[in-house]
Amino acid sequence: MTEIKHINNEKNGAFQIYYEGQKAGEMTYKWAGKDKFIIDHTKVDKAFGGKGLAKELVFSGVKYARENGKKNSSTLSLCESNF
């Protein structure tokens, strides 16, 4: 079972993913104005590889943007294919 926590402040933020209670990875972003954020890093620990957790992080970022009227972009190919 996974849980995703969102940390957000005025300049940057992160989505952290936990798998069975252990932190498995995170996706970080930087704000580009008040209405747009740019995903700049996604990492999942090798011990949790192959479970689709990086994709889950990306989907969480997209969902957050849609639900809050924000735009998002990325410097990562994994993210670009999901926007």
N, CA, C and O atoms as a Tinker XYZ file with bonds, in Angstrom:
   332  protein
     1  N      0.837000   -1.175000    0.000000    73     2
     2  CA     0.000000    0.000000    0.000000    64     1     3
     3  C      0.881000    1.237000    0.000000    63     2     4     5
     4  O      1.910000    1.270000    0.676000    81     3
     5  N      0.481000    2.260000   -0.759000    73     3     6
     6  CA     1.262000    3.494000   -0.839000    64     5     7
     7  C      0.505000    4.660000   -0.224000    63     6     8     9
     8  O     -0.724000    4.680000   -0.162000    81     7
     9  N      1.287000    5.624000    0.223000    73     7    10
    10  CA     0.747000    6.877000    0.735000    64     9    11
    11  C      1.615000    7.991000    0.159000    63    10    12    13
    12  O      2.840000    7.870000    0.126000    81    11
    13  N      0.998000    9.061000   -0.289000    73    11    14
    14  CA     1.739000   10.189000   -0.837000    64    13    15
    15  C      1.477000   11.414000    0.027000    63    14    16    17
    16  O      0.333000   11.753000    0.330000    81    15
    17  N      2.574000   12.073000    0.417000    73    15    18
    18  CA     2.488000   13.302000    1.199000    64    17    19
    19  C      2.980000   14.452000    0.328000    63    18    20    21
    20  O      3.971000   14.318000   -0.391000    81    19
    21  N      2.283000   15.577000    0.399000    73    19    22
    22  CA     2.633000   16.757000   -0.392000    64    21    23
    23  C      3.165000   17.838000    0.543000    63    22    24    25
    24  O      2.511000   18.210000    1.518000    81    23
    25  N      4.342000   18.329000    0.238000    73    23    26
    26  CA     4.961000   19.417000    0.984000    64    25    27
    27  C      5.071000   20.597000    0.025000    63    26    28    29
    28  O      5.605000   20.456000   -1.075000    81    27
    29  N      4.567000   21.766000    0.437000    73    27    30
    30  CA     4.516000   22.907000   -0.465000    64    29    31
    31  C      4.846000   24.185000    0.290000    63    30    32    33
    32  O      4.322000   24.422000    1.378000    81    31
    33  N      5.721000   25.013000   -0.291000    73    31    34
    34  CA     5.943000   26.343000    0.255000    64    33    35
    35  C      5.988000   27.331000   -0.907000    63    34    36    37
    36  O      5.692000   26.951000   -2.040000    81    35
    37  N      6.339000   28.550000   -0.664000    73    35    38
    38  CA     6.259000   29.589000   -1.692000    64    37    39
    39  C      7.247000   29.415000   -2.840000    63    38    40    41
    40  O      7.007000   29.940000   -3.927000    81    39
    41  N      8.350000   28.696000   -2.634000    73    39    42
    42  CA     9.380000   28.589000   -3.669000    64    41    43
    43  C      9.490000   27.202000   -4.297000    63    42    44    45
    44  O      9.829000   27.075000   -5.473000    81    43
    45  N      9.209000   26.178000   -3.523000    73    43    46
    46  CA     9.341000   24.815000   -4.048000    64    45    47
    47  C      8.476000   23.854000   -3.250000    63    46    48    49
    48  O      7.801000   24.247000   -2.298000    81    47
    49  N      8.506000   22.595000   -3.649000    73    47    50
    50  CA     7.715000   21.599000   -2.945000    64    49    51
    51  C      8.133000   20.203000   -3.352000    63    50    52    53
    52  O      9.047000   20.013000   -4.154000    81    51
    53  N      7.444000   19.233000   -2.780000    73    51    54
    54  CA     7.754000   17.836000   -3.077000    64    53    55
    55  C      6.533000   16.960000   -2.813000    63    54    56    57
    56  O      5.681000   17.268000   -1.980000    81    55
    57  N      6.487000   15.880000   -3.539000    73    55    58
    58  CA     5.551000   14.805000   -3.273000    64    57    59
    59  C      6.411000   13.636000   -2.823000    63    58    60    61
    60  O      7.297000   13.196000   -3.556000    81    59
    61  N      6.157000   13.133000   -1.628000    73    59    62
    62  CA     6.914000   12.007000   -1.099000    64    61    63
    63  C      6.015000   10.784000   -1.097000    63    62    64    65
    64  O      4.843000   10.861000   -0.728000    81    63
    65  N      6.575000    9.658000   -1.511000    73    63    66
    66  CA     5.794000    8.433000   -1.546000    64    65    67
    67  C      6.333000    7.454000   -0.513000    63    66    68    69
    68  O      7.542000    7.265000   -0.374000    81    67
    69  N      5.400000    6.838000    0.206000    73    67    70
    70  CA     5.723000    5.840000    1.224000    64    69    71
    71  C      5.103000    4.512000    0.806000    63    70    72    73
    72  O      3.946000    4.446000    0.392000    81    71
    73  N      5.897000    3.466000    0.925000    73    71    74
    74  CA     5.434000    2.125000    0.564000    64    73    75
    75  C      5.515000    1.267000    1.819000    63    74    76    77
    76  O      6.595000    1.051000    2.368000    81    75
    77  N      4.373000    0.784000    2.261000    73    75    78
    78  CA     4.281000   -0.008000    3.489000    64    77    79
    79  C      4.978000    0.693000    4.650000    63    78    80    81
    80  O      5.700000    0.069000    5.428000    81    79
    81  N      4.747000    2.013000    4.755000    73    79    82
    82  CA     5.255000    2.797000    5.863000    64    81    83
    83  C      6.673000    3.326000    5.721000    63    82    84    85
    84  O      7.123000    4.106000    6.560000    81    83
    85  N      7.386000    2.921000    4.679000    73    83    86
    86  CA     8.763000    3.382000    4.478000    64    85    87
    87  C      8.822000    4.383000    3.328000    63    86    88    89
    88  O      8.185000    4.200000    2.291000    81    87
    89  N      9.598000    5.443000    3.534000    73    87    90
    90  CA     9.749000    6.414000    2.454000    64    89    91
    91  C     10.481000    5.737000    1.300000    63    90    92    93
    92  O     11.593000    5.233000    1.460000    81    91
    93  N      9.837000    5.735000    0.135000    73    91    94
    94  CA    10.378000    5.046000   -1.038000    64    93    95
    95  C     10.946000    6.008000   -2.070000    63    94    96    97
    96  O     11.786000    5.613000   -2.878000    81    95
    97  N     10.503000    7.268000   -2.060000    73    95    98
    98  CA    10.998000    8.213000   -3.049000    64    97    99
    99  C     10.301000    9.548000   -2.960000    63    98   100   101
   100  O      9.454000    9.779000   -2.097000    81    99
   101  N     10.684000   10.432000   -3.886000    73    99   102
   102  CA    10.043000   11.740000   -3.936000    64   101   103
   103  C     10.200000   12.386000   -5.300000    63   102   104   105
   104  O     11.086000   12.044000   -6.084000    81   103
   105  N      9.323000   13.316000   -5.549000    73   103   106
   106  CA     9.358000   14.138000   -6.753000    64   105   107
   107  C      9.373000   15.586000   -6.269000    63   106   108   109
   108  O      8.516000   15.985000   -5.481000    81   107
   109  N     10.344000   16.373000   -6.736000    73   107   110
   110  CA    10.447000   17.765000   -6.296000    64   109   111
   111  C     10.088000   18.718000   -7.430000    63   110   112   113
   112  O     10.159000   18.370000   -8.608000    81   111
   113  N      9.702000   19.925000   -7.041000    73   111   114
   114  CA     9.362000   20.939000   -8.036000    64   113   115
   115  C      9.699000   22.324000   -7.515000    63   114   116   117
   116  O      9.895000   22.530000   -6.317000    81   115
   117  N      9.760000   23.271000   -8.451000    73   115   118
   118  CA     9.971000   24.681000   -8.134000    64   117   119
   119  C      8.799000   25.477000   -8.706000    63   118   120   121
   120  O      8.318000   25.190000   -9.802000    81   119
   121  N      8.353000   26.465000   -7.964000    73   119   122
   122  CA     7.298000   27.335000   -8.454000    64   121   123
   123  C      7.864000   28.312000   -9.471000    63   122   124   125
   124  O      8.951000   28.860000   -9.285000    81   123
   125  N      7.111000   28.527000  -10.557000    73   123   126
   126  CA     7.442000   29.513000  -11.588000    64   125   127
   127  C      6.272000   30.485000  -11.642000    63   126   128   129
   128  O      5.458000   30.436000  -12.564000    81   127
   129  N      6.192000   31.354000  -10.667000    73   127   130
   130  CA     5.042000   32.236000  -10.513000    64   129   131
   131  C      4.038000   31.601000   -9.567000    63   130   132   133
   132  O      4.343000   30.612000   -8.900000    81   131
   133  N      2.839000   32.171000   -9.510000    73   131   134
   134  CA     1.816000   31.671000   -8.585000    64   133   135
   135  C      0.989000   30.539000   -9.167000    63   134   136   137
   136  O      0.353000   29.798000   -8.418000    81   135
   137  N      0.981000   30.385000  -10.498000    73   135   138
   138  CA     0.085000   29.435000  -11.131000    64   137   139
   139  C      0.775000   28.294000  -11.857000    63   138   140   141
   140  O      0.110000   27.503000  -12.526000    81   139
   141  N      2.096000   28.189000  -11.741000    73   139   142
   142  CA     2.805000   27.141000  -12.478000    64   141   143
   143  C      3.960000   26.590000  -11.646000    63   142   144   145
   144  O      4.676000   27.332000  -10.974000    81   143
   145  N      4.121000   25.272000  -11.709000    73   143   146
   146  CA     5.293000   24.666000  -11.089000    64   145   147
   147  C      5.986000   23.751000  -12.088000    63   146   148   149
   148  O      5.361000   23.193000  -12.990000    81   147
   149  N      7.304000   23.612000  -11.899000    73   147   150
   150  CA     8.129000   22.825000  -12.807000    64   149   151
   151  C      8.738000   21.668000  -12.020000    63   150   152   153
   152  O      9.493000   21.870000  -11.069000    81   151
   153  N      8.397000   20.465000  -12.433000    73   151   154
   154  CA     8.947000   19.267000  -11.795000    64   153   155
   155  C     10.400000   19.130000  -12.248000    63   154   156   157
   156  O     10.687000   19.098000  -13.444000    81   155
   157  N     11.312000   19.049000  -11.274000    73   155   158
   158  CA    12.727000   19.021000  -11.628000    64   157   159
   159  C     13.472000   17.759000  -11.198000    63   158   160   161
   160  O     14.627000   17.567000  -11.578000    81   159
   161  N     12.833000   16.906000  -10.417000    73   159   162
   162  CA    13.535000   15.706000   -9.975000    64   161   163
   163  C     12.541000   14.651000   -9.488000    63   162   164   165
   164  O     11.598000   14.957000   -8.760000    81   163
   165  N     12.768000   13.427000   -9.896000    73   163   166
   166  CA    11.980000   12.301000   -9.392000    64   165   167
   167  C     12.943000   11.166000   -9.088000    63   166   168   169
   168  O     13.769000   10.791000   -9.920000    81   167
   169  N     12.821000   10.625000   -7.883000    73   167   170
   170  CA    13.702000    9.529000   -7.514000    64   169   171
   171  C     12.952000    8.536000   -6.640000    63   170   172   173
   172  O     12.250000    8.912000   -5.701000    81   171
   173  N     13.117000    7.245000   -6.973000    73   171   174
   174  CA    12.596000    6.158000   -6.157000    64   173   175
   175  C     13.776000    5.276000   -5.793000    63   174   176   177
   176  O     14.570000    4.902000   -6.656000    81   175
   177  N     13.888000    4.945000   -4.521000    73   175   178
   178  CA    14.957000    4.087000   -4.047000    64   177   179
   179  C     14.935000    2.753000   -4.791000    63   178   180   181
   180  O     13.867000    2.195000   -5.044000    81   179
   181  N     16.109000    2.247000   -5.137000    73   179   182
   182  CA    16.218000    0.992000   -5.899000    64   181   183
   183  C     15.486000   -0.170000   -5.231000    63   182   184   185
   184  O     14.979000   -1.058000   -5.917000    81   183
   185  N     15.428000   -0.170000   -3.920000    73   183   186
   186  CA    14.746000   -1.251000   -3.192000    64   185   187
   187  C     13.254000   -1.318000   -3.519000    63   186   188   189
   188  O     12.611000   -2.346000   -3.307000    81   187
   189  N     12.705000   -0.210000   -4.041000    73   187   190
   190  CA    11.275000   -0.144000   -4.351000    64   189   191
   191  C     11.019000   -0.092000   -5.860000    63   190   192   193
   192  O      9.903000    0.193000   -6.296000    81   191
   193  N     12.043000   -0.364000   -6.640000    73   191   194
   194  CA    11.924000   -0.307000   -8.094000    64   193   195
   195  C     10.947000   -1.334000   -8.648000    63   194   196   197
   196  O     10.699000   -2.376000   -8.041000    81   195
   197  N     10.403000   -1.016000   -9.814000    73   195   198
   198  CA     9.501000   -1.937000  -10.500000    64   197   199
   199  C      8.082000   -1.961000   -9.977000    63   198   200   201
   200  O      7.298000   -2.820000  -10.380000    81   199
   201  N      7.731000   -1.052000   -9.100000    73   199   202
   202  CA     6.385000   -1.018000   -8.519000    64   201   203
   203  C      5.523000    0.114000   -9.079000    63   202   204   205
   204  O      4.372000    0.276000   -8.674000    81   203
   205  N      6.075000    0.895000  -10.008000    73   203   206
   206  CA     5.315000    1.991000  -10.593000    64   205   207
   207  C      5.210000    3.214000   -9.702000    63   206   208   209
   208  O      4.330000    4.052000   -9.898000    81   207
   209  N      6.098000    3.323000   -8.725000    73   207   210
   210  CA     5.999000    4.426000   -7.767000    64   209   211
   211  C      6.351000    5.782000   -8.381000    63   210   212   213
   212  O      5.740000    6.789000   -8.022000    81   211
   213  N      7.308000    5.829000   -9.284000    73   211   214
   214  CA     7.649000    7.105000   -9.931000    64   213   215
   215  C      6.450000    7.630000  -10.723000    63   214   216   217
   216  O      6.152000    8.824000  -10.701000    81   215
   217  N      5.782000    6.740000  -11.408000    73   215   218
   218  CA     4.594000    7.144000  -12.177000    64   217   219
   219  C      3.495000    7.639000  -11.236000    63   218   220   221
   220  O      2.788000    8.598000  -11.548000    81   219
   221  N      3.359000    6.986000  -10.095000    73   219   222
   222  CA     2.366000    7.411000   -9.107000    64   221   223
   223  C      2.666000    8.834000   -8.614000    63   222   224   225
   224  O      1.752000    9.632000   -8.408000    81   223
   225  N      3.944000    9.136000   -8.429000    73   223   226
   226  CA     4.336000   10.485000   -8.025000    64   225   227
   227  C      3.957000   11.510000   -9.094000    63   226   228   229
   228  O      3.410000   12.567000   -8.781000    81   227
   229  N      4.246000   11.193000  -10.341000    73   227   230
   230  CA     3.909000   12.095000  -11.448000    64   229   231
   231  C      2.401000   12.320000  -11.509000    63   230   232   233
   232  O      1.947000   13.456000  -11.641000    81   231
   233  N      1.630000   11.249000  -11.414000    73   231   234
   234  CA     0.173000   11.382000  -11.449000    64   233   235
   235  C     -0.331000   12.250000  -10.294000    63   234   236   237
   236  O     -1.298000   12.994000  -10.456000    81   235
   237  N      0.313000   12.162000   -9.137000    73   235   238
   238  CA    -0.076000   12.989000   -7.995000    64   237   239
   239  C      0.154000   14.469000   -8.290000    63   238   240   241
   240  O     -0.672000   15.311000   -7.938000    81   239
   241  N      1.274000   14.782000   -8.935000    73   239   242
   242  CA     1.544000   16.163000   -9.312000    64   241   243
   243  C      0.546000   16.700000  -10.317000    63   242   244   245
   244  O      0.087000   17.836000  -10.202000    81   243
   245  N      0.213000   15.885000  -11.299000    73   243   246
   246  CA    -0.774000   16.277000  -12.314000    64   245   247
   247  C     -2.143000   16.483000  -11.667000    63   246   248   249
   248  O     -2.835000   17.454000  -11.970000    81   247
   249  N     -2.528000   15.577000  -10.785000    73   247   250
   250  CA    -3.819000   15.681000  -10.098000    64   249   251
   251  C     -3.878000   16.965000   -9.265000    63   250   252   253
   252  O     -4.880000   17.680000   -9.285000    81   251
   253  N     -2.805000   17.247000   -8.539000    73   251   254
   254  CA    -2.755000   18.473000   -7.735000    64   253   255
   255  C     -2.942000   19.709000   -8.622000    63   254   256   257
   256  O     -3.707000   20.613000   -8.286000    81   255
   257  N     -2.240000   19.736000   -9.748000    73   255   258
   258  CA    -2.342000   20.879000  -10.660000    64   257   259
   259  C     -3.775000   21.046000  -11.162000    63   258   260   261
   260  O     -4.310000   22.154000  -11.149000    81   259
   261  N     -4.386000   19.975000  -11.595000    73   259   262
   262  CA    -5.753000   20.050000  -12.132000    64   261   263
   263  C     -6.755000   20.484000  -11.071000    63   262   264   265
   264  O     -7.627000   21.311000  -11.340000    81   263
   265  N     -6.637000   19.937000   -9.880000    73   263   266
   266  CA    -7.594000   20.250000   -8.814000    64   265   267
   267  C     -7.444000   21.667000   -8.276000    63   266   268   269
   268  O     -8.370000   22.203000   -7.666000    81   267
   269  N     -6.278000   22.280000   -8.499000    73   267   270
   270  CA    -6.013000   23.597000   -7.945000    64   269   271
   271  C     -5.829000   24.683000   -9.003000    63   270   272   273
   272  O     -5.371000   25.783000   -8.695000    81   271
   273  N     -6.184000   24.374000  -10.245000    73   271   274
   274  CA    -6.104000   25.360000  -11.314000    64   273   275
   275  C     -4.691000   25.833000  -11.609000    63   274   276   277
   276  O     -4.482000   26.988000  -11.981000    81   275
   277  N     -3.728000   24.947000  -11.445000    73   275   278
   278  CA    -2.324000   25.287000  -11.697000    64   277   279
   279  C     -1.858000   24.636000  -12.989000    63   278   280   281
   280  O     -2.456000   23.671000  -13.466000    81   279
   281  N     -0.790000   25.173000  -13.544000    73   279   282
   282  CA    -0.146000   24.574000  -14.710000    64   281   283
   283  C      1.120000   23.897000  -14.223000    63   282   284   285
   284  O      1.718000   24.307000  -13.228000    81   283
   285  N      1.518000   22.857000  -14.937000    73   283   286
   286  CA     2.773000   22.214000  -14.577000    64   285   287
   287  C      3.528000   21.822000  -15.826000    63   286   288   289
   288  O      2.949000   21.595000  -16.888000    81   287
   289  N      4.833000   21.749000  -15.669000    73   287   290
   290  CA     5.698000   21.277000  -16.740000    64   289   291
   291  C      6.852000   20.543000  -16.076000    63   290   292   293
   292  O      6.938000   20.470000  -14.850000    81   291
   293  N      7.723000   20.010000  -16.893000    73   291   294
   294  CA     8.785000   19.196000  -16.333000    64   293   295
   295  C     10.031000   19.254000  -17.196000    63   294   296   297
   296  O      9.979000   19.548000  -18.390000    81   295
   297  N     11.135000   18.968000  -16.561000    73   295   298
   298  CA    12.386000   18.794000  -17.284000    64   297   299
   299  C     12.679000   17.303000  -17.459000    63   298   300   301
   300  O     13.756000   16.938000  -17.932000    81   299
   301  N     11.736000   16.444000  -17.085000    73   299   302
   302  CA    11.930000   14.993000  -17.099000    64   301   303
   303  C     11.070000   14.319000  -18.162000    63   302   304   305
   304  O      9.895000   14.655000  -18.310000    81   303
   305  N     11.640000   13.376000  -18.899000    73   303   306
   306  CA    10.891000   12.702000  -19.960000    64   305   307
   307  C      9.746000   11.862000  -19.407000    63   306   308   309
   308  O      8.695000   11.777000  -20.043000    81   307
   309  N      9.915000   11.245000  -18.253000    73   307   310
   310  CA     8.838000   10.453000  -17.647000    64   309   311
   311  C      7.616000   11.314000  -17.414000    63   310   312   313
   312  O      6.489000   10.884000  -17.659000    81   311
   313  N      7.835000   12.521000  -16.944000    73   311   314
   314  CA     6.719000   13.422000  -16.662000    64   313   315
   315  C      6.085000   13.946000  -17.934000    63   314   316   317
   316  O      4.859000   13.983000  -18.038000    81   315
   317  N      6.884000   14.348000  -18.897000    73   315   318
   318  CA     6.366000   14.920000  -20.136000    64   317   319
   319  C      5.373000   13.998000  -20.822000    63   318   320   321
   320  O      4.386000   14.466000  -21.389000    81   319
   321  N      5.618000   12.702000  -20.777000    73   319   322
   322  CA     4.734000   11.766000  -21.463000    64   321   323
   323  C      3.391000   11.612000  -20.762000    63   322   324   325
   324  O      2.481000   10.992000  -21.313000    81   323
   325  N      3.247000   12.167000  -19.548000    73   323   326
   326  CA     2.009000   12.027000  -18.782000    64   325   327
   327  C      1.213000   13.320000  -18.671000    63   326   328   329
   328  O      0.141000   13.320000  -18.067000    81   327
   329  N      1.704000   14.426000  -19.235000    73   327   330
   330  CA     0.988000   15.694000  -19.141000    64   329   331
   331  C     -0.035000   15.823000  -20.229000    63   330   332
   332  O     -0.735000   16.833000  -20.302000    81   331
